[in-house]
Amino acid sequence: MGLGDVKLMGALGLYFGLANIIIISLVSFLVGAILSIFLLVTKIKKTDEYIPFGPFIVIGAFISIFVPYTSLVAVLLNIFTLGLYSKNN
């Protein structure tokens, strides 16, 4: 992440608030990881080339706008806990 990405996350944090900016950052990292792996496997980008993170932050913000918060939290908990999280805990 460069300083521009930090400024973008700061501005989005002022607009969305703390809970949503955490969700936006997690979604951004997840989308960025998936698309970066795809770009590296298909050899569109090489391992020594930079992949900008700003577009992934914007994609995460759009997902946060259009998908309800509770749905995003449920999906992210299932992804990052490998399905071990349940509502009964």
Secondary structure, DSSP 8 states (H G I E B T S, - for coil): --HHHHHHHHHHHHHH-HHHHHHHHHHHHHHHHHHHHHHHHTTSS-TTS---SHHHHHHHHHHHHHS-HHHHHHHHHHHHTTT---TT-
